[in-house]
Amino acid sequence: MNQMRTTFLFLLFLSGILASCKKITTPTDESKKLFGSWTYDGNTGGFTGAGGSNRFSVDSSVEFTESGIFKVYVGSVQQSQKNFTIELKESIYDVSPREALVYDNGEYETFQIFNDTLYLSDELYDGYTYRFIRK
């Protein structure tokens, strides 16, 4: 009986580890370029269009893992993390669906990658677009 319990707990533990290693699916090959680390480079938008968001600071960076974790760092200290998936979603910026980070609460923000630059955009009027450079 004790050996069965130990075996069951081991299998439960092992399944938890395997589930945490699972990669999220990506709707396009382009969206795979998101994975990795990015250094914050500024923002635009807001009511005046001139930027001014304080969501990220000058020494911020972000990391997107293939297992669907979005991490925010200030300097080398991790400040936050949240789970995400990547889906194609409607955008206020375009008539075609865009690649989007969809969070557990259902909110999302779209992204575009041009060369080594990531643009992460709030999907709301008077929202911000955040610019990052690949590390």
Summary of the structure (lengths in Angstrom):
residues: 135
radius of gyration: 18.2
end to end distance: 52.7
largest distance: 68.7
contacts: 336
relative contact order: 0.19
helix: 18%
strand: 50%
